[in-house]
Amino acid sequence: MNNKVLLLVLGCMIGACSPKISDVKSPETTEPKVTDPIKQEPKGPCTSFADLPGHDKEIAETAFVLYKDFLKMKNYKEAYVHWKIAYNMAPGSNGRVKSHFEDGAIIYRNFFENTDDSELKKSYVDTIMMIYDKKKECFGDEAYINGIKGFDYYYYYAEYTTPEQIYALFKSNFDVKGKNADYFVINPFSKLLYDLVVQGKVSNDEGRKYADLIFKTIENGLSTCKNKSCETWDIINEYAPVLLEELEGIDGFYDCDYYGKKYYAIFKANPDSCDVINLSYARMLRGNCETTDERLKEIKKAKDTKCYVAPPALSCAAQGIEDYSNGKYSKAIESYINCVEQANDNEQKARYLLLIAKIYYRDVRNYPKARKYALDAAKLKSGWGEPYLLIGNLYASSGPLCGTGRGWESQVVTWPAIDMWTKAKNIDAKSTAEANALINRYRQYMPNKEDIFFRNKKAGESYFVPCWIQENTIIRTSD
């Protein structure tokens, strides 16, 4: 696998879905080798083999071949000697070969990773970006160059720029290429888009525009891919849509088109499930779908005939149910908080607190607040495993939020999740069956022995999981 690995998956965010972590390769070239019979393309703006006198031409062509051989052997110092000759003498190569620019970036990244000199590190990063600019000068395609710059900054050199600047690089790729945007920008752009929208640094209108474009790009990629490239698109499809779904928690972010297309299809697949019916109805109202919408009318009819629930005794609870059913989650939370204040005993208070936690988890997608209310509920009712089951699900669903893909950061969230599920069954026999099912399901998503060994760690050691989780746990392996 190419050493640029998108640590994605970016995890399913609702319920107990697996913390997916996707490995999307960085852009690869399928250019002819320099040793192939050379057909000189029309002259470009950069010096090519055809521009060189006979002896120099031979030196440049030989340098291209030699640096490639040393690079394959991971002899970066020797590769650099010959790469520099080739790059300086004929950056335009034969008018077709372009991979020497990315190869130069790989060589300098190796230098970057093998020095502790901060000034040298910055110099290497600046040089890599200049190499990409040279490729743009020689061969054009500014959108691609911006995408690969953003990719490298995001995964290797984030400390030398800002999230906003990386976001702008990725965005320019989409602005030019639309639904044909380069595949390797999709997952990191999705993560930055999510983060910046949640932080209020990107408006809902802009966020919705690019989220929609990402969906269309993935749909286009899945429908036009061939052979092994489809595996890459499947990986992307596991991550980006799941992460962007989290933005449903922001009031007014998605419109009726989004909610109608998604939740009407879910309803049609499960027309007799009240859970699905109620969810689909609430989500379409959340998207401000008109009551005259035929899809909404069909769901409402099913809700009225199949899913009637008698109103609760407390008026605050009745108001909460009405607000929730209409997709007004913030108002529903306010109503249930009133119920906590009005409830007569701790067990009743605890159940309302857990209900609030579930809304923050499933609907508002605010995981820290979901955990807070779940813990508050647990304090009021001892020996109750359900709050810890929920917290475990919160942790297990955090792969895309805490990691960048199919890799370590997204896998380690399974450890504190298993801690919570274990606690649930230890204190509450009624939680045992569900906790065991979750533990057995998620073992496969833990890092394996090779992952642990590679990081010089051992199973059984203590490990601190960062991100929003901030928990100490125990290292475990899937094998």
C-alpha positions in Angstrom: 0.0 0.0 0.0 1.1 3.5 -0.8 2.6 5.1 2.3 0.1 7.9 2.2 -2.8 6.3 4.1 -5.9 8.2 4.9 -6.6 7.2 8.5 -10.4 7.4 8.1 -13.6 6.1 9.2 -13.6 9.0 9.7 -17.5 5.0 12.6 -21.1 5.0 12.6 -22.5 7.8 14.7 -26.0 6.6 15.6 -26.6 3.6 17.8 -24.0 0.9 18.1 -22.4 1.0 14.7 -18.7 0.1 14.2 -16.0 2.8 14.4 -15.1 2.6 10.8 -11.6 3.6 9.9 -10.8 3.8 6.2 -7.5 3.6 4.4 -7.8 5.6 1.2 -4.6 5.8 -0.8 -3.0 9.0 -1.8 -2.9 9.8 -5.5 -0.9 7.4 -7.5 0.4 7.8 -11.0 0.3 5.3 -13.9 2.7 7.2 -16.1 5.0 5.4 -18.5 8.5 4.8 -17.1 11.2 7.1 -18.4 13.0 4.1 -19.8 10.0 3.5 -22.2 10.5 4.6 -25.8 10.1 8.4 -25.4 7.6 10.3 -27.5 8.2 13.9 -26.8 5.0 15.8 -26.1 4.4 19.4 -27.3 6.8 21.7 -25.6 5.6 23.1 -22.3 6.9 26.0 -20.1 9.5 23.9 -18.3 12.8 22.4 -19.7 12.3 18.9 -21.1 14.6 16.3 -22.5 14.1 17.7 -26.0 15.5 21.0 -24.9 18.8 19.6 -23.8 21.9 19.0 -25.9 22.8 15.3 -26.5 25.1 14.7 -23.5 22.9 16.6 -21.0 19.9 14.8 -22.3 21.5 11.5 -21.6 22.6 12.6 -18.1 19.0 13.8 -17.3 17.4 10.6 -18.5 19.8 8.4 -16.6 19.2 10.4 -13.5 15.5 9.8 -13.8 16.0 6.1 -14.0 18.6 5.9 -11.2 16.7 8.0 -8.6 13.6 5.7 -9.2 15.7 2.6 -8.5 17.1 4.0 -5.2 13.7 5.3 -4.2 12.3 1.8 -4.6 15.0 0.5 -2.2 14.2 3.3 0.2 17.7 4.7 -0.1 16.5 8.3 0.2 19.9 10.0 0.4 21.2 8.4 -2.8 17.8 8.8 -4.5 18.0 12.5 -3.7 21.4 12.9 -5.4 20.0 11.7 -8.7 16.5 13.2 -8.3 18.0 16.6 -7.8 19.9 16.3 -11.1 16.8 15.1 -13.0 14.6 17.7 -11.4 16.9 20.6 -12.0 17.9 19.6 -15.6 14.5 18.6 -16.9 11.5 19.3 -14.7 9.4 19.0 -17.8 10.7 15.4 -18.4 9.4 14.1 -21.7 6.2 16.2 -21.4 4.2 13.3 -20.0 6.0 11.9 -16.9 5.0 13.9 -13.8 5.7 11.6 -10.9 9.1 13.1 -10.1 7.3 15.9 -8.3 5.5 13.6 -5.9 8.7 11.5 -5.6 10.6 14.6 -4.6 8.0 15.3 -1.9 8.4 11.8 -0.6 12.2 12.2 -0.4 11.9 15.5 1.5 9.2 14.0 3.8 11.7 11.3 4.8 14.2 14.1 5.6 11.6 15.9 7.6 10.8 12.8 9.6 14.4 12.1 10.4 15.5 15.4 11.9 14.7 17.2 15.1 15.9 20.5 13.8 12.8 22.7 13.7 14.3 25.1 11.2 15.2 22.3 8.9 11.8 20.8 9.2 10.1 24.0 8.2 12.6 24.3 5.3 11.7 20.9 4.1 8.0 21.6 4.2 8.5 24.9 2.3 10.5 23.0 -0.3 7.8 20.3 -0.7 5.2 23.0 -1.4 7.6 24.7 -3.9 8.0 21.4 -5.7 4.2 21.1 -6.0 4.1 24.7 -7.3 6.7 23.8 -9.9 4.6 20.9 -11.1 1.7 23.4 -11.5 4.0 25.6 -13.5 5.1 22.7 -15.7 1.8 20.8 -16.2 -1.0 23.0 -14.9 -4.0 21.5 -13.0 -4.0 23.9 -10.1 -7.0 22.2 -8.5 -5.2 18.9 -8.3 -2.1 20.7 -6.9 -4.1 22.4 -4.3 -5.7 19.1 -3.3 -2.4 17.3 -2.9 -1.0 20.3 -0.9 -4.0 20.1 1.4 -3.5 16.4 1.7 0.1 16.7 2.8 -0.6 19.5 5.1 -3.5 17.6 6.7 -1.7 14.4 7.3 1.9 15.3 7.7 2.5 19.0 8.3 -0.6 20.4 10.0 1.5 22.4 12.5 2.8 24.5 9.6 -0.5 25.9 8.6 -4.1 26.3 9.9 -7.2 24.1 9.4 -8.8 27.1 7.6 -6.0 27.2 5.1 -6.1 23.5 4.4 -9.9 23.7 4.1 -9.4 26.4 1.5 -7.0 24.2 -0.5 -9.5 21.3 -0.6 -12.4 23.6 -1.3 -10.7 25.0 -4.4 -10.4 21.4 -5.7 -14.2 21.0 -5.4 -14.8 24.5 -6.8 -13.0 23.6 -10.1 -13.8 19.9 -10.4 -17.2 19.7 -8.9 -18.5 16.1 -8.6 -15.2 15.0 -10.3 -13.1 16.2 -7.4 -10.0 14.1 -6.7 -10.9 11.2 -4.5 -8.1 11.7 -2.0 -9.4 15.1 -0.9 -12.9 13.8 0.1 -12.4 12.3 3.5 -10.1 15.0 5.0 -12.2 17.7 3.5 -15.3 16.1 5.1 -13.6 16.1 8.5 -12.5 19.7 8.2 -15.9 20.8 6.9 -17.6 19.1 9.9 -15.2 20.6 12.4 -15.4 24.2 11.0 -19.2 24.1 10.8 -19.5 22.9 14.4 -17.0 25.6 15.5 -19.0 28.2 13.6 -16.1 29.1 11.3 -18.0 28.0 8.2 -21.6 29.1 7.7 -24.4 26.6 7.5 -25.1 27.8 3.9 -21.5 27.1 2.8 -21.3 23.9 4.8 -24.5 22.6 3.2 -23.3 23.5 -0.3 -20.1 21.5 0.1 -21.7 18.6 2.0 -24.1 18.2 -0.9 -21.2 18.4 -3.4 -19.4 15.7 -1.4 -22.4 13.4 -1.6 -22.7 14.0 -5.3 -19.0 13.3 -5.8 -19.2 10.0 -3.9 -22.3 9.0 -5.9 -20.5 9.8 -9.1 -17.4 7.9 -8.0 -19.3 4.8 -7.1 -21.2 4.8 -10.4 -18.2 5.4 -12.6 -15.4 3.5 -10.9 -13.9 0.3 -12.3 -12.1 -2.7 -10.9 -10.0 -2.0 -7.8 -10.7 1.7 -7.8 -14.2 0.8 -6.6 -12.7 -0.5 -3.3 -11.4 3.0 -2.7 -14.8 4.5 -3.3 -16.4 2.0 -1.0 -14.0 3.0 1.7 -14.8 6.7 1.1 -18.5 5.9 1.2 -18.0 4.2 4.6 -16.7 7.4 6.1 -17.6 10.8 4.6 -21.5 10.4 4.5 -21.5 9.0 8.0 -19.5 11.9 9.3 -21.5 14.5 7.5 -24.7 12.9 8.9 -23.5 14.2 12.2 -24.4 17.7 11.0 -28.1 16.8 11.3 -27.6 17.8 14.9 -27.3 21.4 13.8 -30.7 23.2 13.5 -31.4 24.2 10.0 -28.3 22.7 8.4 -30.0 20.2 6.1 -33.2 20.9 4.2 -36.2 18.9 3.2 -34.5 17.5 0.1 -31.8 15.8 2.3 -34.1 14.5 5.0 -36.9 13.5 2.6 -34.5 11.5 0.3 -32.8 9.8 3.2 -35.6 9.1 5.7 -38.4 8.3 3.3 -36.3 5.5 1.9 -35.6 4.2 5.5 -39.4 4.3 6.2 -40.2 2.4 3.0 -37.7 -0.3 4.0 -39.3 -0.5 7.5 -42.9 0.6 7.1 -44.2 -1.2 10.2 -41.5 -0.2 12.7 -42.7 2.6 15.0 -39.1 3.5 15.8 -38.4 4.1 12.1 -41.8 5.8 11.5 -41.4 8.2 14.4 -37.8 8.9 13.5 -38.6 9.5 9.8 -41.5 11.8 10.6 -39.5 13.9 13.1 -36.5 14.2 10.7 -38.6 15.3 7.8 -40.2 18.0 10.0 -36.8 18.9 11.1 -36.0 19.6 7.5 -39.0 21.9 7.2 -40.8 19.6 4.8 -44.3 21.0 4.0 -47.3 19.1 5.5 -48.5 18.7 1.9 -45.4 16.7 1.0 -46.8 13.3 -0.1 -44.0 11.4 1.6 -44.6 13.1 4.9 -48.3 12.5 4.6 -47.7 8.8 4.1 -45.4 8.6 7.1 -47.9 10.6 9.3 -50.7 8.2 8.3 -48.6 5.3 9.4 -47.7 7.1 12.6 -51.3 7.8 13.5 -52.5 4.3 12.7 -49.7 2.2 14.0 -47.8 4.2 16.6 -50.3 5.9 19.0 -48.8 6.6 22.4 -51.0 7.8 25.3 -49.9 11.2 26.7 -47.9 11.1 29.9 -49.2 12.5 33.2 -46.7 15.3 33.4 -47.4 18.2 31.0 -43.7 18.8 30.6 -43.3 15.3 29.3 -46.2 15.7 26.9 -44.6 18.8 25.6 -41.3 17.1 25.2 -42.9 14.3 23.2 -44.6 16.7 20.9 -41.4 18.8 20.4 -39.3 15.7 19.8 -41.9 14.2 17.4 -41.8 17.5 15.4 -38.0 17.4 15.2 -37.5 20.3 17.6 -34.8 18.6 19.7 -33.6 21.6 21.6 -37.1 22.4 22.8 -37.7 18.8 23.7 -34.6 18.9 25.9 -35.8 22.0 27.6 -39.1 20.2 28.3 -37.4 17.2 29.8 -35.2 19.3 32.0 -38.4 20.8 33.4 -39.6 17.3 34.0 -36.4 16.6 36.0 -37.2 19.6 38.2 -40.8 18.5 38.6 -40.3 14.8 39.2 -41.0 13.5 42.7 -38.3 10.8 43.1 -34.7 10.2 42.0 -35.5 7.2 39.8 -38.0 9.3 37.8 -35.4 12.1 37.5 -32.8 9.6 36.4 -35.0 8.3 33.6 -35.6 11.9 32.3 -31.9 12.6 32.5 -31.1 9.5 30.4 -33.7 10.5 27.9 -32.0 13.8 27.5 -28.7 12.0 27.1 -30.1 9.9 24.3 -31.4 13.0 22.5 -28.0 14.6 22.7 -26.5 11.4 21.3 -28.9 10.3 18.6 -30.3 13.6 17.5 -28.3 16.6 18.5 -25.0 14.7 18.1 -23.3 16.4 21.1 -21.4 13.5 22.6 -19.9 15.4 25.7 -23.3 16.6 26.8 -24.8 13.1 26.2 -22.2 11.6 28.5 -22.7 14.3 31.1 -26.5 13.6 31.3 -25.9 9.9 31.3 -23.5 10.2 34.2 -26.0 12.4 36.1 -28.7 9.8 35.6 -26.4 7.0 36.9 -25.7 9.0 40.1 -29.4 9.2 40.9 -30.1 5.4 40.4 -27.5 3.0 41.6 -27.0 -0.4 40.0 -28.3 0.8 36.7 -26.4 -0.3 33.7 -28.2 1.5 30.9 -26.4 4.8 31.3 -23.0 3.0 30.9 -24.3 1.1 27.9 -25.1 4.5 26.3 -21.7 5.9 27.2 -20.0 2.9 25.6 -22.0 3.5 22.4 -20.8 7.1 22.5 -17.2 6.1 22.7 -17.6 3.3 20.0 -19.2 5.8 17.6 -16.4 8.3 17.9 -14.0 6.8 15.4 -14.5 9.5 12.7 -14.5 12.3 15.3 -11.3 11.2 17.1 -9.3 9.7 14.2 -8.7 10.4 10.6 -9.5 7.1 9.2 -8.8 3.4 9.3 -6.1 3.4 11.9 -4.9 3.8 15.4 -6.7 6.9 16.6 -10.1 5.6 15.5 -9.6 2.1 16.7 -8.5 2.9 20.3 -12.0 4.3 21.1 -13.1 0.7 21.4 -11.1 0.3 24.6 -13.0 2.8 26.8 -16.2 1.6 25.1 -15.6 -1.9 26.3 -14.7 -0.5 29.8 -18.2 1.1 29.9 -20.0 -2.0 28.7 -18.1 -4.2 31.2 -19.1 -1.8 34.0 -22.8 -1.9 32.9 -23.0 -5.7 33.1 -21.0 -5.8 36.3 -23.4 -3.6 38.2 -26.7 -4.6 36.4 -27.6 -8.1 35.4 -30.3 -6.8 33.1 -27.6 -5.2 31.0 -25.5 -8.3 30.6 -26.9 -9.7 27.4 -26.7 -6.3 25.5 -23.2 -5.5 27.0 -21.8 -8.9 26.0 -23.2 -8.5 22.5 -21.6 -5.1 22.1 -18.3 -6.3 23.5 -18.2 -9.3 21.1 -19.1 -7.2 18.2 -16.5 -4.5 18.8 -13.5 -6.8 19.6 -12.8 -7.1 15.8 -12.3 -3.3 15.6 -9.6 -3.1 18.2 -5.9 -2.7 17.0 -4.2 -6.0 16.3 -0.9 -7.2 17.8 1.1 -5.8 14.9 -0.4 -2.4 15.5 0.5 -2.6 19.2 4.0 -3.8 18.5 4.6 -1.1 15.9 4.0 1.6 18.5 6.2 -0.1 21.1 3.2 -0.9 23.4 2.0 -4.0 25.1 -1.5 -5.5 25.7 -2.5 -4.8 29.3 -0.7 -1.5 29.6 -2.5 1.6 30.6 -3.4 4.0 27.7 -4.9 7.5 27.7 -7.5 8.0 25.0 -7.5 11.7 24.0 -10.1 13.6 21.8 -13.3 14.4 23.7 -13.2 11.0 25.5 -10.3 11.8 27.8 -10.3 8.4 29.5 -7.6 6.1 30.8 -8.1 2.5 29.6 -6.3 -0.8 29.0 -4.6 -1.8 25.8 -6.3 -4.8 24.1 -5.8 -6.5 20.8 -8.3 -8.0 18.3 -6.2 -11.1 17.8 
